[in-house]
Amino acid sequence: MADDFPPHPARPADAWTSRRTVLAGLVGGAALLSVAGCSTDDKPGTRAPDSPAGLAPDVAVATTALAEIRAVREAVTGTLRRFPATRSTIGSLVALHQKHEATLVDAVPARASTSAAPAPYVVPRNRDRAVQALAVHEQKLHDTLDRLALRAQSGQFARLLASMGAAVHQRLAEWPS
């Protein structure tokens, strides 16, 4: 049956651009565009929404992800401080979020502010409510990471954010009831 189809002709070497060439061109083009857009006479409020401080798109996504992860880590830490007995059930979340932070921190330049987080997390006084509230925050983090993965322009970065969201989702599947 293999003889029924003619062999495919070999492609000329210069007919297709390699994946590396395309990626290098995209990265170089993005860098060029980000530099070309710099000017000292920019008017306040003229930058695109969802792009913190006029950063490149994936840097803006990383900045947002880092701020969200830090906020949820602080909520987990606050809950653990108030209810030390929850350490066995939710204590591993701190390490998870710290690993995610460490992964993202190099992608966020020093000029990008991630400290403009919402008001400090207030841990509910009741242990069960505190754990439930934390579950809501973790779910929102999962959803945010998934949305950010869809916004990421780099496939590798999108996969990283999606895997972070999957890790959070996995912890939610094991969440104490």
C-alpha positions as CSV (number, residue, x, y, z in Angstrom):
1,M,0.0,0.0,0.0
2,A,3.0,2.3,0.5
3,D,3.6,2.2,-3.2
4,D,0.3,3.8,-4.0
5,F,1.6,7.3,-3.0
6,P,4.5,9.0,-4.8
7,P,7.4,10.0,-2.5
8,H,7.3,13.5,-1.2
9,P,9.8,15.8,-2.9
10,A,12.5,17.2,-0.6
11,R,12.0,20.8,0.4
12,P,14.6,23.2,-0.6
13,A,16.7,24.3,2.4
14,D,15.7,27.9,2.0
15,A,12.0,27.4,1.3
16,W,11.0,27.3,4.9
17,T,12.2,29.5,7.7
18,S,13.4,27.6,10.8
19,R,11.5,27.9,14.0
20,R,14.5,29.4,15.7
21,T,14.8,32.1,13.1
22,V,11.1,33.0,13.6
23,L,11.4,33.1,17.4
24,A,14.6,35.1,17.2
25,G,12.9,37.5,14.8
26,L,9.9,37.9,17.1
27,V,12.0,38.5,20.2
28,G,14.2,40.9,18.4
29,G,11.2,42.7,16.9
30,A,9.6,42.9,20.3
31,A,12.7,44.4,21.8
32,L,13.0,46.9,19.0
33,L,9.4,47.9,19.3
34,S,9.7,48.4,23.1
35,V,12.8,50.6,22.6
36,A,11.2,52.4,19.7
37,G,8.2,53.3,21.8
38,C,10.3,55.1,24.5
39,S,10.0,58.8,24.6
40,T,10.4,61.5,27.2
41,D,7.3,63.4,26.1
42,D,4.7,60.6,26.6
43,K,1.5,62.0,28.1
44,P,0.2,60.4,31.3
45,G,-2.6,57.9,30.8
46,T,-1.7,57.1,27.1
47,R,-0.4,53.6,27.7
48,A,-2.5,50.6,26.9
49,P,-4.6,49.2,29.7
50,D,-3.5,45.9,31.2
51,S,0.1,46.8,30.5
52,P,1.6,47.9,33.9
53,A,4.0,50.9,33.5
54,G,4.2,50.5,29.7
55,L,6.0,47.2,29.9
56,A,6.4,44.6,27.1
57,P,3.3,42.4,27.0
58,D,4.9,39.3,28.6
59,V,6.7,41.3,31.2
60,A,3.3,42.9,32.1
61,V,1.8,39.4,32.3
62,A,4.7,38.3,34.6
63,T,4.3,41.4,36.8
64,T,0.6,40.7,37.2
65,A,1.1,37.0,37.9
66,L,3.8,37.8,40.5
67,A,1.7,40.3,42.3
68,E,-1.3,37.9,42.4
69,I,0.9,35.0,43.7
70,R,2.5,37.2,46.4
71,A,-0.9,38.3,47.6
72,V,-2.2,34.8,47.9
73,R,1.0,33.6,49.6
74,E,0.5,36.4,52.1
75,A,-3.1,35.3,52.7
76,V,-1.9,31.7,53.3
77,T,0.9,32.9,55.7
78,G,-1.6,35.1,57.6
79,T,-4.0,32.2,57.9
80,L,-1.2,29.9,59.2
81,R,-0.2,32.5,61.7
82,R,-3.7,32.8,63.1
83,F,-4.4,29.1,62.9
84,P,-1.2,27.1,63.3
85,A,-3.1,23.8,63.4
86,T,-3.9,24.3,59.7
87,R,-0.2,23.8,58.8
88,S,-0.6,20.1,58.0
89,T,-3.4,20.8,55.5
90,I,-2.4,24.2,53.9
91,G,1.2,24.7,54.9
92,S,2.6,23.3,51.6
93,L,0.9,26.2,49.8
94,V,3.5,28.6,51.1
95,A,6.3,26.6,49.5
96,L,4.4,26.2,46.3
97,H,3.8,30.0,46.0
98,Q,7.4,30.8,47.0
99,K,8.6,28.5,44.2
100,H,6.3,30.2,41.7
101,E,7.5,33.6,42.9
102,A,11.1,32.6,42.5
103,T,10.4,31.5,39.0
104,L,8.8,34.8,38.0
105,V,10.9,37.3,39.9
106,D,13.6,37.3,37.2
107,A,11.1,38.0,34.5
108,V,10.0,41.2,36.2
109,P,12.4,44.2,35.9
110,A,13.1,46.3,39.0
111,R,11.2,49.3,37.5
112,A,8.0,47.2,37.5
113,S,6.1,47.6,40.7
114,T,4.5,44.5,42.1
115,S,3.9,46.0,45.5
116,A,0.7,47.9,44.5
117,A,-1.3,45.0,45.8
118,P,-4.8,45.3,47.2
119,A,-5.4,46.0,50.8
120,P,-3.8,43.5,53.2
121,Y,-5.6,40.2,53.6
122,V,-7.8,40.0,56.7
123,V,-7.9,36.5,58.1
124,P,-11.4,35.5,59.2
125,R,-11.7,34.8,63.0
126,N,-13.3,31.4,62.5
127,R,-10.9,28.6,61.4
128,D,-13.4,27.0,59.0
129,R,-14.3,30.3,57.4
130,A,-10.6,31.2,57.1
131,V,-9.9,27.9,55.3
132,Q,-12.9,28.5,53.0
133,A,-11.9,32.1,52.3
134,L,-8.4,30.8,51.4
135,A,-9.9,28.3,49.0
136,V,-11.7,31.1,47.3
137,H,-8.5,33.0,46.9
138,E,-6.6,30.0,45.6
139,Q,-9.4,29.4,43.0
140,K,-9.2,33.0,41.9
141,L,-5.4,32.6,41.6
142,H,-5.9,29.5,39.5
143,D,-8.3,31.4,37.2
144,T,-6.0,34.4,37.0
145,L,-3.0,32.2,36.0
146,D,-5.1,30.5,33.4
147,R,-6.2,33.8,31.9
148,L,-2.7,35.2,32.0
149,A,-1.4,32.0,30.2
150,L,-3.8,32.8,27.4
151,R,-2.5,36.4,27.2
152,A,1.1,35.4,27.2
153,Q,2.8,35.8,23.8
154,S,5.6,33.4,24.4
155,G,4.5,29.7,24.2
156,Q,7.0,28.7,26.8
157,F,5.9,31.4,29.2
158,A,2.2,30.5,28.5
159,R,3.0,26.8,29.4
160,L,4.8,28.0,32.6
161,L,1.8,30.0,33.8
162,A,-0.6,27.2,32.8
163,S,1.5,24.7,34.8
164,M,1.4,27.1,37.8
165,G,-2.3,27.2,37.5
166,A,-2.5,23.5,37.3
167,A,-0.4,23.1,40.4
168,V,-2.8,25.4,42.3
169,H,-5.8,23.5,40.9
170,Q,-4.2,20.2,42.1
171,R,-3.9,21.6,45.6
172,L,-7.6,22.7,45.4
173,A,-8.6,19.1,44.5
174,E,-7.1,18.0,47.7
175,W,-8.5,20.9,49.7
176,P,-9.7,20.1,53.2
177,S,-13.5,20.1,53.5
